Amino acid sequence: MQPKPLSLQPSFARRRTVLALGAFSTGLAAMGVRAQAPLKVGVIYNTPITDVGWNFQHHSGIQAMEKAFPGKVKVEFVENVAEGPDAERVIRGLVQNGNQLIFTPSFGYMEPTLRVAADFPKVIFANGTGYKQAANVASYSAKFYEARYLLGVLAGHMSKSGIAGYVAAFPIPEVLQGINAFTLGMRSVNPKAEVRVVWVNSWFDPPKEAQATTALINLGADVISNHTNSPASVIEAVAKGKYAFGYQSDMKKLAPKAQLSAVVHHWGPYYTDVVKQVLAGTWKGGNKLGSYAEGYIEIAPMNAAVPADVQAKVRALEADLKAAKLMPFGGPFKDNDGKDITVAGKGLSDADIGGMNYYVAGVVGKVPK
């Protein structure tokens, strides 16, 4: 059924409630659920839900979860909520509306989530891409950098200038992981390759992302990657006759000739698993870091312009990723100041990767402070 609009504060956001109809009922009890009423699930998104991108993929995951539990869940979501005071207010509103499980899929929602959770210890929260947990707060993310490495390899084969452009949102570990893995992949093919980065300081600012793309192309980039929540950089690359990579979603429909491939996210497995645990009363929280092998991420089908032998090489590396034979940060490599980050035989741990705050060799410039 189509979601039914509700009154909402603040007015700039959009709220929808979806009820999966059925006779089963649930109620939260001791971090679990008794059979009495549908489990009420709240979700907050930091940008509008469009037909591609970060929040589209998360919302698709929420919808997959609903289908897995017909009649057992009632979902309320609010979109386009800025990461700041409004986020905390909206999260509190979701609690006050009776939601017993709340997902906040953005790094910038981490602190507001923790503050609200401290006041409502019987409500379960899960924050996407954050790194802090509490008794009733889990965190979740995925190893997006695994797919980034593969696209870097593809860029190394397809770039004629040896320069890739990267439109990035904020210099947080998740974004730096992607930049660095992409660079390592590209340099595994072309050791002299360069990656130039423009920071737009926003998750969703299509005009600014388009301007950044143009600036990177003017600096010699003939392949464009991005870590933002809109397809603007892909669309701009098309307009300029350059190749691009989609992120979060397969953006082939927007750029059938220009998109070489894309990093595609799949959140349905996580949301479904969490709801399953809550319904069963077995939820324990902690941190979940999904992997390529688990199906949390994949690369989209490659463009027909990519030679068959290159596609085969990328797919072989993909198989190695799935089999844990390939580790993008397995080393050895240096940062772009020449400092050894890791040596042969000693790769980075998940904790090391989670705290990444530098550029690897091949990335031009310095990480903004």
Buried (B, 14 or more C-beta within 10 A) or exposed (E): EEBEEEEBEEEEBBBBBBBBEEEBBBBBEEBBBEEEBBBBBBBBBBBBBBEBBBBBBBBBBBBBBBEBBEBBBBBBBBBBBBBEEBBBBBBBBBBEEEBBBBBBBBBBBBBBBBEBBEEBEEBBBBBBBBBEBBEBBBBBBBBBBBBBBBBBBBBBBBBEBBBBBBBBBBBBBBBBBBBBBBBBBBBBBBEEBBBBBBBBEBBBBBEBBBBBBBBBBEBBBBBBBBBBBBBBBBBBBBEBEBBBBBBBBBBBEBBEEBBBBBBBBBBBBBBBBBBBBBBEEEBEBEBBBBBBEBEBBBBBBBBEEBEEEBBEBBEEBBEEBBEEEBBBBBBEBBBBEEEEBBEEEEBBEEEEBBEBEBBBBBBBEEBEE
